[in-house]
Amino acid sequence: MTPRPGTTTHVDFEAIDAYQRYKLMASLIVPRPIALVTTVNAQGVVNAAPFSMFAMLGEDPPLVMISINRLQDGALKDTAANILESQEFVAHMADEEIAAQMHDCGMTLPPDRSELDLVGFHAVPSTGVVPPRIVEAPVAFECRLWEKIETESRYIFLGQILHMHAREGLIDTEAWRVNLQDYFPVGRFGASFYTRTRDRFALQGEARETAIDRI
């Protein structure tokens, strides 16, 4: 049956449980950028894990946000525990070239094993934080914890970007522009699906043009 124009399916979020809310929100608020986050634990082991509850929050100060769920027994994921301990992390953008390895970093490993070794990523020292950055990633943001928000189900970390590293040729530091024709990040879609960013379009017309388009 064809839906009638203007009709909706109403859901009272207070009448459903947290998992049902998660399923709806995570499948409708898409596509989401993915942060491949590196952290270091007290023993010096590098952890790498992908998170799609990730966003840019502002530029002055330059802030990004990652939201990390608690495990069913209330324990913390390694990334959350490491950020709470060290106050530092590196958020990498994931593109098509490293999508499979990024996904595999989501496997559950004991804290004394590094996902970098498992998937074949290579790490190099960061400039201003202890966690290293991943060589294969097109972009890396070195972050220091700015603020944390704790809810019943999650830790939400706001990180201030201290340094950025980009693949050679990706950015023009004279015009401060990104060569978007060479940048193909992947995003998280609903359920277990990912999405590419190659299908792009522009909305033409003076009314829709912004100052950044004229730089």
C-alpha positions, 0 to 999 in steps of 0.5 A: 500500500502506498503511504498517503502524503503527510502521514507519519509513523509516530514513535514515543521514545519514552515508551520504547527501550534503549536498544529500540531507540538505538536501532532507530537513531543509528539507522536514520541519522546517516551517513555518519563519519567514522573516527578510527581512534588510537589510544595507549594504555598504561602498559604502552599497548596501542589500541585502535577502534572505529566509532561512528558516533563522531562529529565536528563541534566547532573551530574555536576551539577546534573540537571533535566528539566521540561517543563510546558505549559501555559494555553490557556488564558496565565495563568500559571499552579499551578506548574509553578507559585509555582516554580517561587515563591519559586524556589523549587520543588520535582520531583518524578519518577512514577512506575506501583504501583502509575501510576493511582494516578499519572495520576489522579494528572493531574486533574484540581483543584483550587489552594487551594486544594491539589491533594495529598488528592484527590488521597490518596498520603501521604507526608513527609517533604523533607530534603532541600526544602519546598515542601514535597515528596510523600511517595509512589513514588519509587524515589524523587529528591529534586530540587532548581531552577537553571535556567528558560527559557521562550518561547511563549508557555512554561516555561522550568525549570532546577532544581539542585538536592540537595537530593535524596530519594529512596525506601528501597532496590532500590539502593546500595550506596556502588557500586552506582548501582540501582537494576533494577530488582526491578524498574518498572517506567512507561513512556508516549507514544503517545496520551493518552497512557502510557508504561511499562518498563518490556520488556528490552534487552541488546545489547551484544558485546565489541563494545557496552559495556560502562564503566558503564556496567563494574562497 
